[in-house]
Amino acid sequence: MRRLVLIAGLVLVALAAGWAIVQATKPVWYLRIAYPLAHADAIRGAAAKNRLDPALVAAVIYEESRFRDDVSSHQGAVGLMQVLPSTAREIARQTGGTAFETGDLTDPRVNILYGSYYLRELLDHYDGRDVPAIAAYNAGVGNVDAWLSTEGGKLSVNAIPFSETRSYVSDVLRTRRLYRKAYGSQLGLTR
């Protein structure tokens, strides 16, 4: 009986060590299980049209909706990239869309295109700086502009005063790296 307990203990230790190695190195097969990718064509197309890193678009989708296109927030944001209908109406107006309806945001291609357009607007507003643009995607331009004014025009992840937004930005940046590693070729990235 003692021998059986010892063997079981050794097996558990070996399994735990193996899992620790997987967690530390995060091989591609693990990343693809933990971080799914859907709508790769729509992501590549919207990213190219809006001059974005497709891994950034995938990371925002993952953090916003975990690639569930039917999700909506308590604040009214809809779809994969959690686009607010008011933001989508403004994007439709700016881009010549005449027949936009809120229900269009449940279409993955439309949602990814509008979310990517908005992300490009934010990056342009913040001179291409990822941290304030991603923060504004989560907390709004008004909040980020105020933070930048108190931070001397520079905003690091650690200086973001809202813990939810600080975590969101950190998660998006980390997830972008993981999507590059796991799906670089599917996203059209060259290594």
C-alpha positions as CSV (number, residue, x, y, z in Angstrom):
1,M,0.0,0.0,0.0
2,R,2.8,2.4,0.9
3,R,4.5,1.6,-2.4
4,L,1.2,2.4,-4.3
5,V,0.9,5.7,-2.5
6,L,4.5,6.5,-3.3
7,I,4.0,5.7,-7.0
8,A,0.8,7.8,-7.1
9,G,2.7,10.7,-5.4
10,L,5.5,10.5,-7.9
11,V,3.0,10.5,-10.8
12,L,1.3,13.6,-9.4
13,V,4.6,15.3,-9.0
14,A,5.6,14.4,-12.6
15,L,2.2,15.7,-13.9
16,A,2.5,18.9,-11.9
17,A,6.1,19.5,-13.2
18,G,4.9,18.8,-16.8
19,W,2.1,21.3,-16.4
20,A,4.4,23.9,-14.9
21,I,6.7,23.5,-18.0
22,V,3.7,24.0,-20.3
23,Q,2.6,27.1,-18.4
24,A,6.1,28.5,-18.5
25,T,6.9,27.9,-22.1
26,K,3.3,28.0,-23.6
27,P,3.9,25.9,-26.7
28,V,1.9,26.7,-29.8
29,W,-0.5,23.7,-29.3
30,Y,-1.3,25.0,-25.8
31,L,-1.8,28.6,-27.0
32,R,-4.2,27.4,-29.7
33,I,-6.3,25.6,-27.1
34,A,-6.3,28.5,-24.6
35,Y,-6.6,31.3,-27.2
36,P,-9.0,30.3,-30.0
37,L,-9.0,32.1,-33.3
38,A,-12.1,32.5,-35.5
39,H,-12.9,34.9,-38.4
40,A,-9.2,35.0,-39.5
41,D,-10.2,36.3,-43.0
42,A,-12.3,39.1,-41.5
43,I,-9.5,40.0,-39.1
44,R,-6.8,40.1,-41.8
45,G,-9.1,42.1,-44.1
46,A,-10.1,44.7,-41.5
47,A,-6.6,45.0,-40.2
48,A,-5.2,45.6,-43.7
49,K,-7.9,48.1,-44.5
50,N,-7.2,50.0,-41.3
51,R,-3.4,49.6,-41.2
52,L,-3.5,47.5,-38.0
53,D,-1.6,44.6,-36.6
54,P,-4.0,41.7,-37.1
55,A,-2.7,40.2,-33.8
56,L,-3.8,43.3,-32.0
57,V,-7.3,43.0,-33.6
58,A,-7.5,39.3,-32.5
59,A,-6.3,40.3,-29.0
60,V,-9.0,42.9,-28.6
61,I,-11.6,40.5,-29.8
62,Y,-10.4,37.8,-27.3
63,E,-10.4,40.3,-24.4
64,E,-13.7,41.8,-25.3
65,S,-15.7,38.7,-26.2
66,R,-13.6,35.6,-26.2
67,F,-14.7,35.3,-29.9
68,R,-18.4,35.0,-29.0
69,D,-20.2,37.1,-31.6
70,D,-23.6,37.1,-29.8
71,V,-22.4,38.8,-26.6
72,S,-23.5,42.2,-25.4
73,S,-22.5,44.3,-22.4
74,H,-24.6,46.0,-19.7
75,Q,-23.5,49.3,-21.3
76,G,-24.9,48.2,-24.7
77,A,-21.8,47.3,-26.6
78,V,-22.4,44.5,-29.1
79,G,-20.5,41.6,-30.7
80,L,-17.0,40.4,-31.0
81,M,-15.3,43.8,-30.5
82,Q,-18.0,45.1,-28.2
83,V,-18.8,48.1,-30.4
84,L,-21.3,50.6,-29.0
85,P,-24.2,51.3,-31.4
86,S,-23.6,55.0,-31.2
87,T,-20.0,54.5,-32.2
88,A,-21.1,52.3,-35.1
89,R,-23.6,54.8,-36.3
90,E,-20.9,57.5,-36.4
91,I,-18.5,55.1,-38.2
92,A,-21.3,54.3,-40.7
93,R,-21.8,58.0,-41.2
94,Q,-18.1,58.8,-41.7
95,T,-17.6,55.9,-44.1
96,G,-20.8,56.5,-46.2
97,G,-22.9,53.7,-44.8
98,T,-26.5,54.6,-45.2
99,A,-28.5,51.6,-44.0
100,F,-26.7,50.8,-40.7
101,E,-28.8,49.1,-38.1
102,T,-27.7,48.0,-34.6
103,G,-28.4,44.4,-35.5
104,D,-25.6,44.7,-38.1
105,L,-23.1,44.5,-35.2
106,T,-23.9,40.9,-34.7
107,D,-22.4,40.1,-38.1
108,P,-18.8,39.2,-37.4
109,R,-17.5,40.9,-40.5
110,V,-19.3,44.2,-39.8
111,N,-18.3,44.1,-36.1
112,I,-14.6,43.5,-36.8
113,L,-14.6,46.1,-39.6
114,Y,-16.2,48.7,-37.3
115,G,-14.1,47.8,-34.3
116,S,-11.0,48.0,-36.3
117,Y,-11.9,51.3,-37.8
118,Y,-12.5,52.7,-34.3
119,L,-9.2,51.2,-33.1
120,R,-7.4,52.9,-36.0
121,E,-9.1,56.2,-35.1
122,L,-7.8,55.9,-31.5
123,L,-4.3,55.0,-32.7
124,D,-4.3,58.1,-34.9
125,H,-5.6,60.2,-32.1
126,Y,-2.8,59.1,-29.9
127,D,-0.1,59.3,-32.6
128,G,0.2,55.5,-32.9
129,R,0.8,54.9,-29.2
130,D,-0.7,51.5,-28.2
131,V,-1.2,52.1,-24.5
132,P,-3.4,55.2,-24.7
133,A,-5.3,53.8,-27.7
134,I,-6.1,50.5,-26.1
135,A,-7.0,52.3,-22.8
136,A,-9.4,54.5,-24.7
137,Y,-11.0,51.5,-26.4
138,N,-11.9,50.4,-22.9
139,A,-12.3,53.6,-20.8
140,G,-13.1,56.2,-23.4
141,V,-11.1,59.1,-25.0
142,G,-12.2,61.6,-22.4
143,N,-10.7,59.6,-19.5
144,V,-7.5,58.9,-21.4
145,D,-7.0,62.5,-22.5
146,A,-7.4,63.5,-18.8
147,W,-4.9,60.9,-17.7
148,L,-2.4,62.1,-20.4
149,S,-2.7,65.6,-19.2
150,T,-1.9,64.7,-15.6
151,E,1.0,62.3,-16.8
152,G,2.8,64.9,-18.9
153,G,1.5,63.5,-22.2
154,K,2.9,60.0,-21.6
155,L,0.9,57.1,-20.3
156,S,2.3,53.8,-19.1
157,V,0.2,50.8,-18.2
158,N,1.1,51.2,-14.5
159,A,0.0,54.9,-14.6
160,I,-3.6,54.1,-15.7
161,P,-5.8,54.9,-12.6
162,F,-8.7,52.6,-13.4
163,S,-7.7,49.1,-12.3
164,E,-10.1,47.5,-14.9
165,T,-8.5,49.5,-17.7
166,R,-5.0,48.9,-16.4
167,S,-5.7,45.2,-16.5
168,Y,-7.4,45.4,-19.9
169,V,-4.5,47.1,-21.5
170,S,-2.0,44.7,-20.0
171,D,-4.1,41.7,-21.1
172,V,-4.5,43.0,-24.6
173,L,-0.7,43.6,-25.0
174,R,0.1,40.1,-23.6
175,T,-2.6,38.4,-25.7
176,R,-1.4,40.2,-28.9
177,R,2.1,38.6,-28.3
178,L,0.4,35.2,-27.8
179,Y,-1.7,35.5,-31.0
180,R,1.4,36.4,-32.9
181,K,3.1,33.3,-31.7
182,A,0.2,30.9,-32.1
183,Y,-1.4,32.2,-35.3
184,G,1.2,34.4,-37.0
185,S,0.8,32.7,-40.4
186,Q,-3.0,32.6,-40.2
187,L,-3.1,36.3,-39.4
188,G,-0.7,37.1,-42.3
189,L,2.2,38.0,-40.2
190,T,5.8,37.2,-41.3
191,R,8.2,36.2,-38.6
